[in-house]
Amino acid sequence: MKKISSTAGLLLAASGMSLPAFAEQLMLEEIVITAQKQSESLQEVPISVTALGQDSLGNFKFRNTQEIASQAPNVQMLGSNGDAQLVLGMRGVTQSDYSPNGTGAVALYVDEVYMGATPLSSGVQLFDLERVEMLLGPQGTLYGKNATGGAVNLITTKPQMDGTSGYLNLGLGNYGAYNVAGAFDTELSETLGMRLAFTTTENDGYVENKLPGADDASQIGESAVRLSFLYETDSVDALLKLHKSRTRANHTSILMVEADQGVANGGVGLGHTGYGRGDLDFQETESNRVEEKEFDLQGTSLTLNYHSDSYTFTSITSFDKGEYFVPEDADGSPYHLLEDDFYAETKQFTQDLRITSNYAGNFNFIAGLYYATDTTDGETRYRWLADYGDDTQPLANACEDTFFLGCYYANSYEQTRDTQAAYFNSTYQLTNALTLTAGVRYTRDSIEIEDYTSWYGEAQDSFAKTQDGPAQGSLGLDGVNDKVDDTNWSGKLGLDWFVTDDIMLYGSYSTGYRGSAFNGFAFIPDEFTQVDPEELEAWEFGFKSTLFGGSTRLNGAVFHYTYENQQFLIFDAGLQRLLNAGESEIQGLELQLTTQLTERLTVNAGVGLLDAEYTELSYAGADLSGNTLPSSPEVNLNLSADYDLYEGDGTWVQLHYDASYISEQFFEPFNEKRLAQEGYTIHNVRLNVALQDEKHSFGVYVKNLTDEDYAVYSVNLEADWNGLFFFRGAPRTYGIDYKYNF
């Protein structure tokens, strides 16, 4: 922490010294967020928050939840299954289990509705958003679902209740990309408004497939629509939302490289076939299986608020259904070496009831009851060496004769998860400047697995197979049933002190919790494991400051976590085991600076420093204590700048630049250098031109300007496949878009 503190001091000093003397005459716009379930200024909320509004989201041109991590200190992205599962981590607390029955350590909310199960969160698309809020640290005393790492809130744009308005956005880009998005908003009466928003995005694939006749990999094909109705009177408001999204495109690109330095150097090649990637570039492949992934998400939610002089009563009810199918060519070769199918369907119902006080005195509170239930039907199929080689050519194999070569392995199950919780959060103003926060939460989770079954059959016969059930024999799991119940008390205690009207100091102690889980990738009895709940104790101290007459915001926080029973998935000799780590310690800091340097130039900058290590972890006789937690880079930096080149006569021209740097990181607890991603920087630029007071606007952009090659996930498959497995990040993309506002 000494190194962290000294770095913080230098950054604070540098940020203050670099501001021009005339900055006092400039003023930043106030950012209002709902992180604590009520509208508050960002500078008055005593937690570490990154908030991005409509203008920022348009400039960054984010496509999915992974990309928002690039502009938030100590927020990590983890592509453990590419676009099939977008996972966010915060301050080293993340999720490595990508089974379809799991949930994340960071909770994802869309308009306060929790989207935790993989088939639900994978279908969420970013379009027509009012704001994105990222809350770092344990959440629970204010939120429907408890979470160890933090929460991401996606707030969609509601009906405006102001006549008729809307927009149409058209975009074209390289790789055959195009996008059409828009919204239509109208006031149906004095108390009722409607908004219809939609988006569709496609491209031809980022990764060139050198195999003759095969489609390019890493295609995008997404569409979504959302219909919202808002009813408002002086005492009642109600928001009804119906949404549907659909994805049909081939799987995100996979890179498998030979672990033995390649056949060109005397190695045996991938899957012991004699095949090697040879001279293929990073963004090239020879995949023989480029099939469509399928995501479907639909649902509805109703938010009701009744306002009285002293209280607001809130009810949030939702029903969502998500389904996904992901066919994966894990070997990325012309042969059927290792190919997987992931399928799951989840149905979820949630109900959140709460009361928020609005007393004139020093004491106020939020109290609520939360209930959620979801049912997931899951199935996974692995094909092992449907083509098997003798180091010179692929040969067919009979599963019964060569077991396990030439076999496919499958499982199916149904999981039901119920959550019941009561939460209470209060504030008491001890003095005009000092406020005490105290919160508590009780959670009861129940997870039940029914009819967990596994079997095997001929790999070559499985491609057209559409029905579950044993083909040749059982793998030892025959209709297994199991259940686990968890209970947890968690809470928060904090103080915030306004030293002046513009400077706040705060400190807090809080605890987080993530419930038990079953391994959805079990095929034999030894793999059918259940892990204990995660628990986290967090200390955080921070400040929020508005400086130089309102032209600058400088916020920072230091934190220390004790993290017990982190859940993680590990690969070992063809087996996938879901385990608990004993204990970890995490400490670090965030600094965020926003400043209006001149009338034309606005700069945002952030730095995150992280020290995340296992203190108790051993596996197969190896002591992994001291190793770095997955997806926990020591340094991450973000920077964005908006410069108004011209403004006048209804015309506005702006240049936008943003960049993010991530230092070396590991994606597994063994910290293998061969699997590590070295530090890298992504640069993005955009030129905006608006005419007729923004009735017409144009944008030209380039993302990943320097065409950086980088991986977002890796795993060692050397034991069985002689391969090191990676998911690629996106290459350089560019394009132009046009927006018409009415």
N, C-alpha and C positions, 0 to 999 in steps of 0.2 A: 504493500500500500504506500510505502515511502516513495517509490518511483512514480506511482500513479498520482500522488498528491503533488509532487514537484512538477510533473507534466501539466497538471491542472493549473497550477500557479502561473507557469509560463504562458499557457494559452490565454488565461484571463488577462494577464498583463499585455500580451501582444494584441489581443482583440481591442482593448481599450486604447492603446497607443496609436493604433492604425486609423482611428476614426478622424475625419476632417473636422475642423473647428466649427464649420457651419452646419454640422449634423444636427445641432440643437433645433434648428428651424424645420426639420423634417419630421414626419410622423408615420409610423407603421399602422396599418389597419389592425383593429382588435380581432383576435381569433376567439370565437365562442365555441365551446365543445360541450358534450353531454356525457363525459366520461364518468361522472358521479351521479348519473340519472337525473340531472337537472342542468339547465343552461347556465354555464359559468365561463368567465374569461379564462383562457389557458393559463394566464399568469397568476390566477388565484387558486389553482388546483394543486394540492401538495403531493403530487406523484409525478413520475417521469413519463411524459406523454409526447409523442410526435403526431402532429395533425397536418393533413394535406387537404386543401380545399379544391374547388372545381378548377380554378386557373392552373394550379400546380399539377393536378392530375392530367389536364390537357397537354401541358408542356412535356411532362415526363412520358406520356403516351404508354402508360402501363397496360398490359394485356391480362395479367393474372396476378393473384395474390403474392406469388413469389417475388415479383419485380418490385413491390413496394418496399422490400427490405433494403434496396439500394440507397434510400434516402432517410434511413433511420439508424442512429447509432446503436450498436449492440443488438440489432435485429438480424438474424441469420436466415438464409433460405437453404432448404435441403430437398434436393430432387431425388428422393429415394426411389421413386418410380416414375421419374420424368413428369410430363404433363398429366399422367394418370393419377398422381397424388401430389398436391402442392402443400408442402409442410413448412411452417415458419417456426423458428426458435427465437428465444429472447434470453440474452445474458447467459448463453450456454445451456439453457434448459430447452431441450428439443425432443423430437420423436424419431427413433430409428426403426420402430416397428411399423412396416407399411402394409400389414395384413388388413383385409377389408373390414374386419370386425373391431378394429382398434379406434382410438380417439387420440387427438393431439394434446401435447402439454401446453400449447397455446390455444386458447379458445377463439373460434371464429364466429362472429355474430353478423347477421344481416338485419338491420333495423331491429336490434335487440333479440332476434331469434337465433338460438344456438344451432350451428351447423357443424356438428362434431364428427359423425360417422363418415368414413371415407367416401361412400357413394353419394353423400350429400355435399360435402365440402369440395369434392372434385368437380361438381357441376356448377359451382358458383362462378359467374362471369362478372367482370368489372365494366359496367356501363351505366350512364346517366346517374352518376353518383354526386351527392352534395358534398361529402366529406369522408375521409378515412382517418380513423384514430387508432393509434397503437399505444397501448398501456403496458408498461414494463413492470414486472413484479407480480407476486401472487394476487389473484382476484377471487372474490367470493362473497364478501360482505355486502356488495352492491350488485352482484351479477347473478344470473340464473344458474350458471354452471360453475363449479369450482375449477380452478386451473392453477397449476404450479408456476408456469412460466409467464403468463400475461394474457392479454386479450387484444384482438383486432376487431374493431367495429367498422363495418361498412354501412354508411348512412345513405340511402337512396334519396333522390330528389322527389319531394312530395308535390302534389297539386298546389299550384301557386295561388289560387283563389283571386286572380287578377285578370279577368277577361280571357282572351284567347292568345296563346303564344306557343312557341316551339322552335325546333331547329331540325335541319337535315345535314348530315355530315357524310361526305363521300371521300374515299381514300384509295390510292393506288401505290404499289410499291414493288420492289424487286422480288424475285422468286414467285412471280405471278400473283402477288398479294393484292387483295382488294377488301375494302370495308365499307359497309353502308350502315349508318346508325342515325337515330333521330328520336324525337319526342313531340307529342302533340298534347297541349295542356289547355283545358277550357273550364270556365266557370259555368256549371249547369244551373245554379241558382245562387242566391245570396249566401247560402249555407253549405252548398255541395259543389265540390270540384272534382275533376277527373284528369288523369295523366296517363298517356300510353307511350311507353318507351320500347325501343327495339334495337338490336344490333345483329350483324352477320359479318363474319370475317373468314377469309379463306386464303390459302397459298398453295404452291405446288410442292413444297418441301425444301428444307434447308440443306439436307445432306444428299449429295449426288450419288445415285446408285449405279455403279459400274457394271453390274450384272445385266447382260442384254435382256431387254424386254421387261425389266422390273421397274416399278415405280420408285421415285425418289422418296427418301425417308424424312421423317419429322415434318409432315404436313400439318396444317392447321385448317380446321373446318368447323366453325362454331356459329351458333345463332341462339338468340334469346329474346324474350318479350316479357314485359311487365305492365300490368294494368293496375292502377291505383285509384281509389276513391277516398276523398277526404270530406268529412262532415264536421262543421265547426259552428258552435254557438258560444255565448259568453261563458257557459258552465260545462259544456260537453264538447269533446272532439273525438272523432273515430276515424281510423285509417284502415281501410280494407285493401289488401294487396293480393293479386294473383300473378304467379310467375311460372314461366316454363323455359327451359334451356335444352339445347341438343348439340351434341358434338359427334361428327362422323369424319374421321381422318385417320391416317395410319399413325402408328405409335411413334412417340418421341425417339430420337436417335440414340442408339446404343453403340458404344465402342468397346470391343473386346480385343485386347492385345495379348500376344504370347508372353507367358511368364518366363520362358527359357531362352530369351533373346532371339527367338525366331528361327524358322527352318533355314533361313539363309546362313545362319551361323551354326548349323548342325543340330538345331532343336527339333522337337517332334511336332510342333504346330498345335493349333487349337484342337482340343478334344482328341489329341493323339492321332490326327488324320493326315498329318503332313501339310495341312493348309496353313498358310501364313498371309498376313495382310500385305506383305511386300512393300510396294512403293505407294500405296494408297495414302492420300493426304488425310489430315485430321477430320475434315468435313466430307469424306468419301467413304463408301461402304460397298460391299458385295452381298447384300442381304437377299436371301431367297424367299423370305417370308415378310412381305410388306402388306399387312392386312389392316382393316379399319378398326380403330378403337371406337367404342360406343358409350357415350355418357348421356343419360337423360335425367333431368331434374324438374320436378313440378311441385307446386305447393300453393298454399294460401295462408295468410295471417291476418288477424284482426287485433288492432291496438285501440283500446278504449281508455279515455281519461275523463274523469269527473272532477271539476275544480270547485272547491268551496273557499271561504275566506282563510281557513286554517289548514286545509288538507287538500291533497290531490290523490284520488284513488285511481289506480292503473290496473288494467287487465290486458295481458298479451297472450293470445291463443294462436297456435300454429299447427298445421299439418303439412308434412313434406314427404315426398317419395323420390328416392334416387336409385338409379340402376346404372351399373357400368360393366363393360366387358372389354378386357385389354388382352389382345393376343400379342405376345412378345417374342421376338427373335433374339434371345439373349446372347447367342454366339456371334451374330452379325456376319455370318459367313454364307457361302453358297450351299452349305450342307445342313441337314437336319441334325444338329448336334445337341443343342440345349434350347428348347422352345417351351414357352409357358403360356397358359391361359388363366387369367384372373377374372372371376365373375362374382358379382354381389348385387343384392337388392336390399335397400333399407327403407322401412317406413317409420316415421317419427311423429310423435305428438308431444307438444309442450304446452304448459300453462304456467304463467307467471302472474301472481297477484301481489300488489304492493300498495303501501300507503306512504305518502311523503308529506311531512308536516311543513307548515309555513308560518310558524309562530313569530310574533313580533319580538319575543324575548331572546335570551341567550342560547336556549336549547332548541335543537331541531333534530329530526331523525328520519330514516327510511327503514321500513320493515316490510318483509315480504315472505311469501310462500312460493315454492317452485316445485313443479312436477314435470318429469319427462320420461317417456318410454319409447324405445326404438327396437325394432326387430330386424335382424339381418340374416338373409339367406345367402350363404357363401359357398363357393366352390373354387378350387385351384387344381390345375393340371400341369404337371411337368413331364416333358418328353426328353428322355435321355438316350442320345445316340441312336435315333431312328436310322441315320446313316453312320456306320462305324468304320473307321479306317485302320489299315495295317501300316500306316505311315506312308503309303503311296497312293491309295485311292479309297473312296468310300465303299463299304460293303454292307449289304443288308444283314440283319441279325434277327434271330428268333429269340424273343424274350425268355421263354421257358428254358432254352438251352444256355443262354449267356447271362442270365439274371445278375446284375441289373441292366446290362447293356441292351439297348433296343426296346426298353420298356417305357411305358408312361405310368405315372403315379398320380392319383387323384384323391381328393377328399371333398366332403360336403357336410354341412351342418346348419343348424339354425340357432342363432343367439338372440336372447331377449335381455335388454338392459333397462332397469328402472332406477330413476333417481328421485328422491324426495328430500326437500331441504327447506329450512327456515333460516332467514338471515335478518340481521339488525345492524344498522350503522347509525351512529349519532355524532353530533358535534355540539360542543359546549364552549361558548366564548367566555374564557376566563377573564380577559380584559379586552379593551378595544383592539389590542394588537395580537393577543395570544389566544389560540383556539385549540382545544383538545378534541381529538377524534378517537372514538372507540367503536369497534364493531365485532360481532361474533356470528358464527354460522354453524349450524348442525346439518350434516349431510348423511343420508343413508342410501347406499348403492347396492343393487342386487343384479348379478349377472348370471344367467342360466344358459348352459349349452345343452342342446338336445340333438340326439341322433347323429353324433359325430362319427362319420364312417370314412374309411380309406380303403383303396383297392389298387390293383395294377392290371395292366394289359399290354398288348402289342402297341408300340409307339406308332408304327406305320399305319395302324388301323384307327387311330384316334382322331385324325384330322377332321373326319366327317361325323364323328360321334356326337350326338345331341342329347343322349339320356344318361342320367347318373346310374351308378351301380357297378358291381363287380363284373369284370370282363374275364379274367383268368383266376384271380385269387384275392384274398384279403391281405392287407398289410398289418392287421392286428387291432385295428380300431373298428369295432362293429357295433354301431348304434350306441356309443358311449354318451351318458348323460352326467352332467356335473353342475354344481351351483356354488356361488360364493356370495356372501353378504359382508359389506363393509359399513362401518360407521365412523364418523370423524367430526371432531370439533376443531374449528379453525377461527382465526380472528385477526384483528389489527388494532394497534394502539399507536397514536401519533400526536405530535404537536407541530403547529405551524405558527410562526411569529413574523408579523410584518414590522420589520425594523424601521422602514419608512413606508410611505404609500406605494413606492415603486420597487421595494426589495423585500422578498419573503425568504425566510429560512424555515426548513422543515426537517423533521426526523420521524422515523416510524419503525416499529417492529411488527412483522406480519408472518403468517404461516399459510402455506399452500398445500393442496392435496390433489392427487389424481388416483382414481380408483383402480382396483385390481383388473387384470385382463387375462384372457385365455389366448394361447398361441393358435392363430388361425392358419398357420403353415405346418401343422403337425400331420405326419403321414404314418408314423410308427408310434407305439406306446411311449417310447422314451422321449419323444418330442412333445407329447401332449402335456404341456405344463401350464400352470397358472401362476402369475406373478403377483406379489403383494403390492399394496398401494404405495405410490410415491409420497414423500412428505418433505416439505421445504421450510426452513426458517430463514427469514430475510430481515436484515437491518439495512436501512437506507437513510442517508442524510443528503439533503440537497438545498439548492437555492433557485429562486426565480427573480429576475431583475429586469426592469425596464429603465433604460439609460438614455442620457443625452436628449432629454425632453421628449422621449417617445420614439426616437428614430432607431433604437436598438433594443433587441431582447437577447439576453444572455442567461441561459438556464443550465444547470449542471446537477449531477448527483453522483455520489459514491455509494457502493453497496457491498454487502458481504452475505453470502448464502451458505448454509449448511444443508446439503441435499442428500437425502437418504432414500435408498431403494429405487434409484433411477431404473426405469424399465428400458431394456434394449434387446435388439435381435442380433444374434451372432451366427455366423456361418462356420461350420466345422465339418470337413470331410463329407460333404453332401447333405449334412443335417442342418436344420435351422432351429435354433433354440431361443426361446424367449426367457430372459433372465432378469434378476435384479442386481444392480451394483450395490455394494455395501454402503459406501458413503463417498461424497465428493464435497470439495470446498470451492466456491466461486467468489471472486471479488473483482471489482473493476470500477469504471467510471464512465459517464457520458457528459459531453458538453455540446450544447446546441446554440448557435449564434445566428440571429437574423438581424440584418442592419440595412437601413436605407442610406447607402453611402452618399449618393447624390440624388437629385430630383429624378435622374434617369436610371440609376443603377441600384438594384436590390440584390443582396447576397445572403445566401443561407449556407451554413457550414456546420458540420458535426463531426465529432470524434468519439469513438468508443474504444476503451482499453479493457481487456478481459484476461483474467488468470483463472482458468477452470481446470482443476485436476482431480483425479480419483485419489482418495486417501485410503480407501479399502476396496480392493477389487482383485480377485484371483480367478483364474480359469485354467483348467487342465494342468494344474501345477505351476502355472506361470503367475508371478506377482506383477500385476499391472498398476499397482499404486504409483502415483507420480505421473502417469500418462495423462495427456490432455483429453478432455471430453470431446466427443464428435461435434463437428460444426461449431467450433469455438475458437475462431481466429483471435490472436492476441491484439491485433489492431484492425479497426475498420474506420474509414474516413468517407465522408460525403460532402459534396460541394455543389451548389447550383448558383447561377447568376443570371439575372434578367436585366437587359440593357435596352431602354427605349431609344431607338435610333432616331425616330421622328414621331411627332404628335401634333396634329393641327388640321383644321378644315375637314373634320370627320375622318381623317386618316391616321392610322397608328401602325408603326413598324417596330418590331421588337426582336432582339436576338437573345436566344436562350441557350445556356450551356449547363450541363451537369455531368458529374463524374463520381465514381465510387471506387474505393480501394479496399481490398480484403487481403490481409496477410496470409501466410501459409496456414492451411487447416487440414485436419484429418476427418475422415468420415466413419471411422471405426475405432474401437477402444485399444487395438493393438498398436496404433500409431505407426504403421508401416510407411516408410518413405516412398516406396513404389506406388502407394495408393494416395499419397498426399497431393493436394493441389497447391502449387506454389502461389505466392502472392501475385495479384494481378489487378489492373485498373481498367475500368470500362468508361469510355467517354461518349457522350451523346450531345448533339447540337440540333437546334431548331430555329428557323426563321419564321416569324409570324407577321402577316400583313392583314390589317383590318380596314375596311372601307365603309363609308356611310354610317359612321358611329357603330361599327361592328355588325351591321346587318349582313355584310359579306366578309368572310375572313378566309385567308389561305395560309397553309403551313407547309414548309419543306423541312424534312428531318433526316438525320442519320443517327442510328443507334449502333453502339459498339463501333465507333468511328475507326479505330485502329485494327479492327477485325481480330480481336484477341481470342485465342483458343483457350478454353478452360472447361473444367469438369464441375458438376454440381453434386456428384455422388460417386462413390467407388466401393468395391468389395473384392476380396480375394477369392477367386474360384480356381486356384492353382491345383488343389488336391485332386479334383476330378476332371477339370477341363483345361488345365494348363493355361488358364487365362486370368487376366486382370480386367475387371469389369468396370466400366465408367458410363455415366450419362453426360453427354456433351451439353454445354451451354450454347445459346444462339449465336450465330455469326453476325457479321455486319449486315444490317438491313437499312433501307432508305426508301423514301417515298414522298408523296405530296398529298395533301388533303384540302378539302374545301368545305366550309360550313356556312349555311344560310340560316339566319335567325329571323323569326317573324313574330 
